């Protein structure tokens, strides 16, 4: 049997805030384009875009807090 003597390091797989921000901007632009085409899918995009901005803001605050603690 093998034993794990190494402790796991801090996870680095968190998505950076700018990825959420870019996604929200793309959803906003896509929603505008779909509204121009009179597509019902535009409502999904226009509702999803603020959620992306909210997650970007939260990730930015978390990143800022961890930088200040270090």
C-alpha positions in Angstrom: 0.0 0.0 0.0 1.1 3.5 -0.6 0.6 6.4 1.7 0.2 10.0 0.8 2.6 12.0 2.9 2.3 15.2 0.9 -0.4 17.6 1.8 -2.5 18.9 -1.1 -1.6 22.4 -2.1 -4.1 25.2 -2.4 -6.3 24.7 -5.4 -5.6 27.0 -8.3 -8.6 26.0 -10.5 -10.7 29.0 -9.7 -11.9 31.0 -12.7 -10.5 34.5 -12.8 -12.8 37.5 -12.6 -12.1 38.7 -16.1 -13.3 35.4 -17.6 -16.7 36.0 -16.1 -16.6 39.6 -17.3 -15.7 38.7 -20.9 -18.5 36.1 -20.8 -21.0 38.6 -19.6 -20.0 41.1 -22.3 -20.4 38.5 -24.9 -23.8 37.5 -23.6 -24.9 41.2 -23.7 -23.6 41.6 -27.3 -25.3 38.4 -28.3 -28.6 39.4 -26.7 -28.5 42.7 -28.6 -27.9 40.9 -31.9 -30.7 38.4 -31.2 -33.1 41.2 -30.2 -32.4 42.7 -33.6 -33.3 39.4 -35.2 -36.5 39.1 -33.0 -35.3 35.8 -31.5 -36.8 34.5 -28.2 -33.3 33.3 -27.3 -32.4 36.9 -26.7 -34.3 36.8 -23.4 -32.1 34.0 -22.1 -29.0 36.0 -23.0 -30.3 39.2 -21.5 -31.1 37.4 -18.2 -27.8 35.6 -18.1 -25.6 38.6 -18.7 -26.2 40.3 -15.3 -25.5 36.9 -13.6 -22.1 36.9 -15.3 -21.4 40.5 -14.1 -22.4 39.5 -10.6 -20.0 36.5 -10.6 -17.2 38.7 -12.1 -17.7 41.2 -9.3 -17.7 38.4 -6.6 -14.5 36.8 -8.1 -12.8 40.2 -8.3 -13.6 40.9 -4.6 -12.3 37.5 -3.6 -9.1 38.0 -5.6 -8.6 41.5 -4.1 -9.2 40.1 -0.6 -6.6 37.3 -1.0 -4.0 39.7 -2.4 -4.5 42.1 0.5 -4.1 39.2 3.0 -0.8 38.1 1.5 
